[in-house]
Amino acid sequence: MKYCERCLQPDTRPNAQFTEAGICPACHYFDQLQHVDWQERYEIFEDLLRRYPRKSSQQFDCIIGVSGGKDSTRQALWIREKLGLKPLLACLTYPPQQVTQRGVDNISSLIELGFDVVISAPAPGIWQRSMKEAFLKFTNWARSTELALFSAVPQLAIRYDIPLILWGENPGLQLGDLKTLGNTGYDGNNLRFMNTLSGGSQDWMLEAGFHPKELLPYRYPDPSEFDQAGLQIVYLGWFLGDWSLINNAMYSGLNGLAYRTDSAKNTGDLLGVTSLDEDWVTLNQMIKYYKFGFGRATDYVNEEIRLGRISRDQGIALVEEYDGCCSEEYIESFCHYIGIALEQFWQQVHANVNKDLFEIGADKIIQRRYRVGLGL
Ligand SMILES: [Zn+2]
């Protein structure tokens, strides 16, 4: 395990490659951003919009997937206030046992701000069962629900006949997932190649006994459907020079978005501005930490180091303290929801801990073998 020379990204992130100088893809991308002509990009965006005029039979210019989080709130407002467009907001909501009151309130605020929102809620029984299957098979409960989250937007775009889909960040550029890079920095039609969505993404669900018809909300439209509907996904993050976790949170907070009020010790979330609408993504961040040696605190800290707001050493202290943090309460409510015992949860997590990076003591406490910022 090696760390980026500049930030605290280890080279264990899947599909990410460091430069020869030992710089991670996100830092490399950040360097390139310093030379971008943002006015030129804005003009490219205007040209793009001219190529997708509102259809005479439609009342919307584009569709934006929203969760009531900081990124989607910022996108929706920017599109309407800056460009004067009328977006349809598409929200795939969680079942009542999963969604937080804060998440519900945040969607309500968007509606109060005057947006048209279409809300879709897949059948809760299949949602719950597929989540359990995914956890037991991959130690990642979100395998099925992410499929639904990603699929809902193009599915609705086809149904409402709105070809232009605006998406937030380009995972190829911002996270260094090279498989999803499109023809240009803003072309999002390659999103289908990301791990969650790529070939045979439903196979494990079919093997688990789900009927293909039950899985319709989990089906990402195939390339021929994209072509037929003329769908174009565009990453909005590519056009916005100040697109970042913290800027988006500030912008959305000023427009009514409610943040988390629990401590970073419960969530590993230093500012409490991510995953506002549910609590179990925090479990996944903890598991990711045990698999790859970096969690949610690392993502925050890296951005802050790049922006020069904290030093690498200050970052190390924060990562040491908060990476992998997850409240017992969230773990208990998750186990209760999918119907497994706490012991089974930990057995499964322990079996998936990366033993090169961590050591599980006799007391079952998991300890780092590596040193944050130095590696192994
Ligand atoms: Zn870096």
Boltz pocket constraint, residues with backbone or C-beta under 6 A from the ligand:
constraints:
  - pocket:
      binder: B
      contacts: [[A, 4], [A, 5], [A, 6], [A, 7], [A, 8], [A, 9], [A, 23], [A, 24], [A, 25], [A, 26], [A, 27], [A, 28]]
      max_distance: 6.0
